[in-house]
Amino acid sequence: MGPVEYLVVTFPGSRFADAIAPVLADAVSSEAVRILDLTFARTAQDGALEHVGLSELDPEGAVAFEKPADSGVRAPDLTRTGALAGLPAGSCAALILWEDLWSVPLTHAVRAAGGRLVAHERVPVDGEDDVITLLERLAALREKGELTDAEFAAQKTRILAD
């Protein structure tokens, strides 16, 4: 199995079908990735998160997704992630859990050559903070008294889980 990653994206209304689904479908059809889980949620008028089905956000079926047999990998519950706090009413979110397939042949070649994978790290892109920077900012907020110890612990757990 190749490396497994997930991301959570938010978008207004039903923009998944016209903007996001075609790109995800291309990644799957090119065999760069295999989707292991794909879940959606929408924010109701009262702010509550509710699960939404793929067919509602992708009525044309651009993303042909059938959950694979047990891969042994579990995605977090989208409606319970702290990432969606404050999502405006009517907005949607998607959690996409995928396996990077492009790296599987490379891994086999490395092993066949007697090598082994010794490190794999996601490098932050411009505008994206690394974990250390986020933890330092969080600690500074706690030191200023802007976060309680409990709030600090909860946010630290969230950052480390991402």
Secondary structure, 3 states (H helix, E strand, C coil): CCCEEEEEEEEECCHHHHHHHHHHHHHHHCCCEEEEEEEEEEECCCCCEEEECHHHHCCCCCCCCCCCCCCCCCCCCHHHCHHHCCCCCCEEEEEEEEEECCHHHHHHHHHHCCCCCCCCCCCCCCCCCCHHHHHHHHHHHHHCCCCCHHHHHHHHHHHHHC
